[in-house]
Amino acid sequence: MAQGEKLIAQNRRARHDFHVLERHEAGIALRGTEVKSLRNGKVSFKDCYADLVEGELYLRGMHIAPYEQGNIHNHDPERARKLLMHKDELIRLGIKKAERGLTLVPLRLYFKNGKAKVEIGLCKGKQKADKRETLRQRVAERETERYLKERKHR
């Protein structure tokens, strides 16, 4: 994480279900009560994805809990939120997504210099065997680290 960034939430499920091929940073258009709710960390990425519609990128399925003191000006927790990127980046993403059958998945949400940003990953879905292989590798790495640590302390 770079200096000036404050992590709000991370989508751990995305790394389990997808191979992340590319990462892109995008701004996110929010309402005032949504920003306050994000500062409290009240966000969920469950079933969240980014969708390209008529040359604009939208984040769908991200749940930002209503702000407690928001009264009648509160936001809809599940509304589609517009992502802010340069036009040429959007065109490039749209081409790659269409030709290879990939998915745009949010990986993490953070504040950068006071502005809410989302890291979008161009991802390919993992098969069940791929997920098992990833788990096996993780367990093997953990056991190796544990062995080396024990050996070092002897």
One Martini backbone bead per residue (centre of mass of N, CA, C, O) as a GRO file, in nm:
protein
  154
    1MET     BB    1   0.097   0.036   0.022
    2ALA     BB    2   0.071   0.356  -0.014
    3GLN     BB    3   0.112   0.664   0.052
    4GLY     BB    4  -0.205   0.795   0.154
    5GLU     BB    5  -0.340   0.520   0.234
    6LYS     BB    6  -0.675   0.382   0.323
    7LEU     BB    7  -0.806   0.099   0.416
    8ILE     BB    8  -1.129  -0.046   0.402
    9ALA     BB    9  -1.138  -0.296   0.184
   10GLN     BB   10  -1.126  -0.652   0.106
   11ASN     BB   11  -1.133  -0.905  -0.160
   12ARG     BB   12  -1.075  -1.228  -0.087
   13ARG     BB   13  -1.262  -1.393  -0.274
   14ALA     BB   14  -1.131  -1.317  -0.546
   15ARG     BB   15  -0.859  -1.480  -0.502
   16HIS     BB   16  -1.015  -1.757  -0.487
   17ASP     BB   17  -1.202  -1.736  -0.770
   18PHE     BB   18  -0.953  -1.579  -0.916
   19HIS     BB   19  -0.754  -1.470  -1.179
   20VAL     BB   20  -0.531  -1.206  -1.176
   21LEU     BB   21  -0.421  -1.011  -1.451
   22GLU     BB   22  -0.528  -0.714  -1.378
   23ARG     BB   23  -0.481  -0.370  -1.261
   24HIS     BB   24  -0.710  -0.101  -1.157
   25GLU     BB   25  -0.775   0.240  -1.110
   26ALA     BB   26  -1.069   0.392  -0.949
   27GLY     BB   27  -1.305   0.596  -0.918
   28ILE     BB   28  -1.590   0.698  -0.701
   29ALA     BB   29  -1.928   0.769  -0.704
   30LEU     BB   30  -2.057   0.948  -0.423
   31ARG     BB   31  -2.227   0.998  -0.144
   32GLY     BB   32  -2.213   1.135   0.164
   33THR     BB   33  -2.317   0.883   0.330
   34GLU     BB   34  -2.118   0.683   0.200
   35VAL     BB   35  -1.856   0.802   0.303
   36LYS     BB   36  -1.921   0.776   0.605
   37SER     BB   37  -1.957   0.468   0.597
   38LEU     BB   38  -1.669   0.404   0.496
   39ARG     BB   39  -1.517   0.527   0.741
   40ASN     BB   40  -1.661   0.283   0.916
   41GLY     BB   41  -1.650   0.007   0.731
   42LYS     BB   42  -1.949  -0.032   0.573
   43VAL     BB   43  -1.864  -0.302   0.371
   44SER     BB   44  -1.957  -0.520   0.083
   45PHE     BB   45  -1.849  -0.769  -0.180
   46LYS     BB   46  -2.079  -0.946  -0.226
   47ASP     BB   47  -2.141  -1.006  -0.549
   48CYS     BB   48  -1.925  -0.824  -0.696
   49TYR     BB   49  -1.921  -0.603  -0.992
   50ALA     BB   50  -1.822  -0.493  -1.312
   51ASP     BB   51  -1.989  -0.277  -1.561
   52LEU     BB   52  -2.026  -0.223  -1.911
   53VAL     BB   53  -2.216   0.078  -2.008
   54GLU     BB   54  -2.203   0.279  -2.260
   55GLY     BB   55  -1.890   0.359  -2.172
   56GLU     BB   56  -1.955   0.276  -1.869
   57LEU     BB   57  -1.865   0.221  -1.528
   58TYR     BB   58  -2.008  -0.022  -1.299
   59LEU     BB   59  -2.095  -0.093  -0.963
   60ARG     BB   60  -2.220  -0.408  -0.856
   61GLY     BB   61  -2.330  -0.530  -0.531
   62MET     BB   62  -2.240  -0.316  -0.338
   63HIS     BB   63  -2.244  -0.282   0.017
   64ILE     BB   64  -2.361   0.015   0.177
   65ALA     BB   65  -2.433   0.114   0.464
   66PRO     BB   66  -2.628   0.297   0.631
   67TYR     BB   67  -2.629   0.590   0.786
   68GLU     BB   68  -2.726   0.659   1.102
   69GLN     BB   69  -2.743   0.998   1.054
   70GLY     BB   70  -2.904   1.021   0.755
   71ASN     BB   71  -3.195   0.991   0.726
   72ILE     BB   72  -3.349   1.101   0.430
   73HIS     BB   73  -3.041   1.112   0.287
   74ASN     BB   74  -3.011   0.834   0.231
   75HIS     BB   75  -2.898   0.551   0.076
   76ASP     BB   76  -2.874   0.295  -0.142
   77PRO     BB   77  -2.696   0.010  -0.072
   78GLU     BB   78  -2.725  -0.132  -0.392
   79ARG     BB   79  -2.632   0.064  -0.583
   80ALA     BB   80  -2.511   0.188  -0.865
   81ARG     BB   81  -2.166   0.272  -0.926
   82LYS     BB   82  -1.964   0.499  -1.056
   83LEU     BB   83  -1.676   0.479  -1.249
   84LEU     BB   84  -1.355   0.653  -1.273
   85MET     BB   85  -1.223   0.682  -1.604
   86HIS     BB   86  -1.057   0.673  -1.873
   87LYS     BB   87  -1.157   0.619  -2.188
   88ASP     BB   88  -0.918   0.439  -2.289
   89GLU     BB   89  -0.939   0.235  -2.055
   90LEU     BB   90  -1.229   0.144  -2.111
   91ILE     BB   91  -1.180   0.035  -2.395
   92ARG     BB   92  -0.963  -0.172  -2.322
   93LEU     BB   93  -1.136  -0.333  -2.121
   94GLY     BB   94  -1.369  -0.403  -2.315
   95ILE     BB   95  -1.201  -0.569  -2.514
   96LYS     BB   96  -1.083  -0.780  -2.319
   97LYS     BB   97  -1.353  -0.881  -2.204
   98ALA     BB   98  -1.480  -0.976  -2.479
   99GLU     BB   99  -1.250  -1.164  -2.607
  100ARG     BB  100  -1.197  -1.350  -2.321
  101GLY     BB  101  -1.417  -1.369  -2.094
  102LEU     BB  102  -1.407  -1.161  -1.862
  103THR     BB  103  -1.380  -1.011  -1.533
  104LEU     BB  104  -1.488  -0.745  -1.320
  105VAL     BB  105  -1.319  -0.701  -1.002
  106PRO     BB  106  -1.316  -0.604  -0.686
  107LEU     BB  107  -1.040  -0.587  -0.450
  108ARG     BB  108  -1.032  -0.279  -0.339
  109LEU     BB  109  -1.088  -0.027  -0.080
  110TYR     BB  110  -0.989   0.328  -0.076
  111PHE     BB  111  -0.804   0.597   0.045
  112LYS     BB  112  -0.675   0.875  -0.161
  113ASN     BB  113  -0.631   1.173  -0.065
  114GLY     BB  114  -0.957   1.161   0.029
  115LYS     BB  115  -1.027   0.951  -0.198
  116ALA     BB  116  -1.223   0.723  -0.342
  117LYS     BB  117  -1.107   0.392  -0.421
  118VAL     BB  118  -1.079   0.131  -0.678
  119GLU     BB  119  -0.973  -0.200  -0.735
  120ILE     BB  120  -0.952  -0.345  -1.051
  121GLY     BB  121  -0.999  -0.672  -1.187
  122LEU     BB  122  -0.884  -0.876  -1.439
  123CYS     BB  123  -1.064  -1.183  -1.463
  124LYS     BB  124  -1.038  -1.539  -1.411
  125GLY     BB  125  -1.189  -1.817  -1.356
  126LYS     BB  126  -1.189  -2.077  -1.135
  127GLN     BB  127  -1.145  -2.392  -1.081
  128LYS     BB  128  -1.163  -2.635  -0.854
  129ALA     BB  129  -0.869  -2.735  -0.898
  130ASP     BB  130  -0.733  -2.458  -0.861
  131LYS     BB  131  -0.820  -2.413  -0.569
  132ARG     BB  132  -0.678  -2.663  -0.454
  133GLU     BB  133  -0.391  -2.584  -0.545
  134THR     BB  134  -0.372  -2.324  -0.383
  135LEU     BB  135  -0.405  -2.457  -0.106
  136ARG     BB  136  -0.161  -2.645  -0.125
  137GLN     BB  137   0.052  -2.422  -0.153
  138ARG     BB  138  -0.009  -2.276   0.113
  139VAL     BB  139   0.052  -2.515   0.300
  140ALA     BB  140   0.344  -2.565   0.207
  141GLU     BB  141   0.453  -2.285   0.285
  142ARG     BB  142   0.382  -2.300   0.586
  143GLU     BB  143   0.553  -2.554   0.650
  144THR     BB  144   0.824  -2.439   0.560
  145GLU     BB  145   0.832  -2.199   0.755
  146ARG     BB  146   0.810  -2.364   1.013
  147TYR     BB  147   1.067  -2.533   0.973
  148LEU     BB  148   1.269  -2.294   0.949
  149LYS     BB  149   1.204  -2.173   1.226
  150GLU     BB  150   1.285  -2.418   1.398
  151ARG     BB  151   1.577  -2.443   1.289
  152LYS     BB  152   1.671  -2.157   1.381
  153HIS     BB  153   1.602  -2.216   1.707
  154ARG     BB  154   1.832  -2.452   1.768
   0.00000   0.00000   0.00000
